[in-house]
Structure formats: structure tokens, C-alpha cells
């Protein structure tokens, strides 16, 4: 699991790579807790993400809820595997995916 | 060395080897040995120095006496004395003078002799006086005796031939007939300087030998006293400073290695050394403290782990008991047969299935998966299961059930947990299956005469994620002889050691191998296919499956039900 974060003012982009599952999700959760304060525009770049489990979805959902109150959130570069998970779980209905 | 034995008997052997001498014995015996060597060297040097000094003194005294005596004797008269002896008019005078000299100078023996000049083998006594305190006897005039040895002969010759003015014979070692003595010899000469006789002054060296003996005795006595002192002081010191602390440390270390318990008294409380022993004692104290604490912690952790394990195994049973698990579940109902299983990856899981009759004609089926695994997922699963069942039993439609349940779950969900649910209600009289899907895997359905196929519909969002969502419903009519297979993502996402996923294709293929088998058999096929695929790899996710066969209200022609 790799997490890269770039912050420009109130814009935060999070690049995720590898597997986001039960064992790696806490790391992302911690990163977001530290970085999300004051952010109005959050982007998740999932180009390198190979797998996402329900634990990973939970983190995206929490971020989505946080951003509902303080700005907007977008998920970009979603590959086929991850998109399938978003489809099955209905996350496509909730998230802004580009 | 008492201490050494004591330790030896306490511990017997050290790492299988017999114990050697203790450190105190080694260190003291080393010092004593050095002391002995040192004393021997000092004795030899002293003995020799002593001997030299005394000899010089003796010989100087003897020569002085000899010179003095020789001056008193008239060298011209020697022939006359030899011929006439005591009859010579001055013989007695000369003898008296010599006797006086002998008794006043500490000489033992003063005598004048003439050796036979051919080979000096015999000497003839002309005069002979003795110290009255000695137990010698005088040799009478004219007494002839054999020369004692070659040394005397050689020296007599030198004195007679005039090559030497004085000679000294020292007899203090080897075989001697009398006490050790020194003999100073000077020639008596006539006016022409020719030697006419030899005057000898003999002095006993008894004083020298006794003094020398005393000296050696004193050295030996001092050595013994020193050795005893060294043994006592060094022994006492080593015993106190070294051996006692070391003994304490060894016995404590040996006790600790057997008992592994804290010491009644710390070593540093009694050992105050500021040397290596002190450091050792301190280290052992610290080591024991840490090990004891570590063992304590470990015991606590183990006990705690045991407690958690017990609770978890209880939780596993409670969770398993929460799910309907008696098959066949409705032995009286011939319209359907179903089988289900839940196999958590950890002791407890977040997957669950559920089924129950809402009324006589409606069977509710639930397949759900809580995000995450383990205890948090299990707790969330229990609540969700009850909420879903409660709303379902109120006779609501699937979409309403999910909507209400979503609201109920969202109200008390600060941890952002969510749950994917497929919920369907089967009208047993008609085979009409109404279902709603909140983010769950698509069911696999097989209509009679056709293979198992994924029944894809558009999914709504998971439950617990967002409040106030609306859910859609879908409907399909199951023909008698149909099969419905529900599962959680643990099945398609079962992973082998090459990190490959089992996948939906393999799952559907496994279902289609024996599509007409009973639900239980069909599930066994899938389970075996998953196990074969995963092989050695660890089960990563919960595996939950449910299979239903719908038989219709009348027995399906050409197909015997296993009920």
C-alpha cells in the first residue's frame, strides 16, 4: 500500500497504490485524519490501486461524509477492478467518479 | 579454602566440569610462591655477602696476627730451633711470646713448621701454641705429620720459593676434620730473605658459621611469618571483598536459574563493591528484575489471551447459534429446500445469512456482509440481523425493509461501518421473488433446464453509509425446479498463494457442474472448488453461502426432491 499526498492550499490530492484492505486501511484513515482539516476540495487518485476491500470503502465513505460538510470530494482514475467493487456496493450512486 | 569446598559442595559441578581450586587459593598460593622465590634469592645474596665480609675480616685479622708473630720470631735461629728444640736458650721465650699472642688475638692456633723441601709431604712442628679456651692440644716440638692436602703443599712451596709473601687456606666446606677454620701463612725469613720456616695462624670460623646460620634462620622465620601474614590478610581480604560477594552472586544466579522468582534481598543491598564484582551484582539485580517483570507480564498476557480466547470461542458459538442452522429448517414444507453455511475467517465474522417465514406463503432470505472483520464486524452484524428481521416480519416490501433498516443503522453508526445486504422475499405459492440489493453481490439463479447465471440488477448503496436513501426493487419468477445461490464476496475473492482470485467465473462453473443436486450438495461442490483453488493459502475472508431450491407447490415431474 502506498499513500502519496499533495496539498495545495485547501486542495488535497491523495494517490493510492497497491491493496487497500483491512490491514492497510488504518494507515489511510490516520493520514486523512491528519490532513483533512480545512480542506474544501479532496481528490482520490486511484490509478495505481489494485484492490479495495470493504474496510477501504469504509474510509472512502467516512471521507465522503466529512467532505459533505466542508466541501467536495472526487474520485478519479478508477480502474476496472475497483470500479466493479464500486458498482456492486452501490458506491457509484454516492461518490463523484470521473 | 574452606569456602571453596563449601561452594563446591553446594553446586557440585560447574557446567558438567569438576570444580578446580578457588580463586582465593590460586591468588594466595601465587603470592606465597613469589615470596619463597624472593626469600631464596635474598638468602643466597645475603649468605654470600655475609661470607665474603666475614672472610675478609677473618683473613685480615689472621694476617695481622701472623705478621706480628713472624716479626717476633728470629728467622736466623730456625735451624738452631730445629736442631735443639726446647734446649735452645731463646726457644722458651719465643714460645711464651707466641702463646701470649695466641691468647690475646683470638687466634686458635699459632704454629711454626718446616715442611720437607723435597715434596712438601710432611711438616715438622717447631712451635705450637693454642688458645686456652679451645679444646685443641698442642703438637710437641718435632712432631711430624703428613701435609693435609695439595693446597697446603702448593702454598708451602710458594712461600719457600719466595713467589708469595702470604697465603691463606680456607676450610669451611667439604669434609673437614675440625670446625671450619682459616689459616694465614707467612714465611719466616733469615737476613738474606730466605725462607727458613712458615708461621701459621689458624682462626676458627665458628662465629661466622653460627652467625651465618642465624642469618639464614632469621630469613626463613621472617619468610614464614610473612607467608602466614599474607595468607591471613590476603585470605581475609579476598574472602571479604571477592569471595563472599562472588559466592552470593553465584548462589543467587543458580537459585534464579531454577526458580525464576524475585530475590528476597537484592544483591546490591549487601554487596557494596565499586569494582567489577559490584557491577556484576548490579547487572544481575537488573537482569532478575527485568526477567521477573517480563515473566509476570507474559503470564498476565497469556492469561488475558486465554480469557479472550475463551470469550471468543463463546462468541463464535453465540454467533453461529444466532443463524438458523438446523437443516432441513422446515421439514414440513415441500415447496422448497435450502441449505446455508457461514465460515468466518476469524473466530467471529461480519457475514451472515438469514431466512424465516414471514407468513405461511412468504419466505424471507437475507445475505449480508458487514465491512471489516472480527469482533467489530460481528457486533455490527448482530444488530443488523435483528433490525432487518424485525422490519421484514412487519410484512414490508424489500425496498421498504432496507430503507427502514438503513435509517435505523445510520442513527447509531459513528464508526462509519456499513453492511451490504441482498434481501429477497419468495412467494412460495407462485415462485415470485422480490428482492432489493444494497451493495451486495449479485445472486446466481438457475431456471429449470438452464445453467446457473448471475442475475444482475442495478445495486443501491450499502446500508449504514448514508441516511435517507431510497432503494429499488427487482422481481423474478422462479419456476419449479429453480435454484437460487446467494453468497458473500469471500467466495469470489478467495485468494490462492499466487494472489489469484477465485472469481465469479469459477464460482458459476462450480455451480454448473452438478446443477440438479440438492442445495447442500451444490454448496459442498462450491466449497470444495474454493478449497482446491485456495489450497495452502490462509482463508482471508468470511465464506458464507446459501442455496435454495424452489419446487413449486406440486412435486416437480421427473425430479425427486431430497426432502
HADDOCK unambig.tbl for C-alpha pairs under 7 A between the chains (distance, minus, plus):
assign (segid A and resid 22 and name CA) (segid B and resid 372 and name CA) 6.37 0.50 0.50
assign (segid A and resid 54 and name CA) (segid B and resid 371 and name CA) 4.69 0.50 0.50
assign (segid A and resid 54 and name CA) (segid B and resid 372 and name CA) 6.02 0.50 0.50
assign (segid A and resid 55 and name CA) (segid B and resid 371 and name CA) 5.58 0.50 0.50
assign (segid A and resid 55 and name CA) (segid B and resid 372 and name CA) 4.99 0.50 0.50
assign (segid A and resid 58 and name CA) (segid B and resid 371 and name CA) 7.00 0.50 0.50
assign (segid A and resid 58 and name CA) (segid B and resid 416 and name CA) 6.35 0.50 0.50
assign (segid A and resid 58 and name CA) (segid B and resid 417 and name CA) 6.43 0.50 0.50
assign (segid A and resid 61 and name CA) (segid B and resid 465 and name CA) 6.83 0.50 0.50
assign (segid A and resid 62 and name CA) (segid B and resid 416 and name CA) 6.02 0.50 0.50
assign (segid A and resid 87 and name CA) (segid B and resid 459 and name CA) 6.92 0.50 0.50
assign (segid A and resid 88 and name CA) (segid B and resid 439 and name CA) 5.20 0.50 0.50
assign (segid A and resid 88 and name CA) (segid B and resid 440 and name CA) 5.92 0.50 0.50
assign (segid A and resid 88 and name CA) (segid B and resid 441 and name CA) 6.01 0.50 0.50
assign (segid A and resid 88 and name CA) (segid B and resid 459 and name CA) 6.02 0.50 0.50
assign (segid A and resid 89 and name CA) (segid B and resid 420 and name CA) 6.80 0.50 0.50
assign (segid A and resid 89 and name CA) (segid B and resid 438 and name CA) 6.81 0.50 0.50
assign (segid A and resid 89 and name CA) (segid B and resid 439 and name CA) 3.22 0.50 0.50
assign (segid A and resid 89 and name CA) (segid B and resid 440 and name CA) 5.69 0.50 0.50
assign (segid A and resid 89 and name CA) (segid B and resid 459 and name CA) 6.70 0.50 0.50
assign (segid A and resid 89 and name CA) (segid B and resid 461 and name CA) 5.93 0.50 0.50
assign (segid A and resid 89 and name CA) (segid B and resid 462 and name CA) 5.93 0.50 0.50
assign (segid A and resid 90 and name CA) (segid B and resid 438 and name CA) 6.90 0.50 0.50
assign (segid A and resid 90 and name CA) (segid B and resid 439 and name CA) 4.77 0.50 0.50
assign (segid A and resid 90 and name CA) (segid B and resid 459 and name CA) 5.19 0.50 0.50
assign (segid A and resid 90 and name CA) (segid B and resid 460 and name CA) 4.69 0.50 0.50
assign (segid A and resid 90 and name CA) (segid B and resid 461 and name CA) 3.93 0.50 0.50
assign (segid A and resid 90 and name CA) (segid B and resid 462 and name CA) 6.32 0.50 0.50
assign (segid A and resid 91 and name CA) (segid B and resid 461 and name CA) 5.81 0.50 0.50
assign (segid A and resid 93 and name CA) (segid B and resid 460 and name CA) 6.99 0.50 0.50
assign (segid A and resid 93 and name CA) (segid B and resid 461 and name CA) 6.44 0.50 0.50
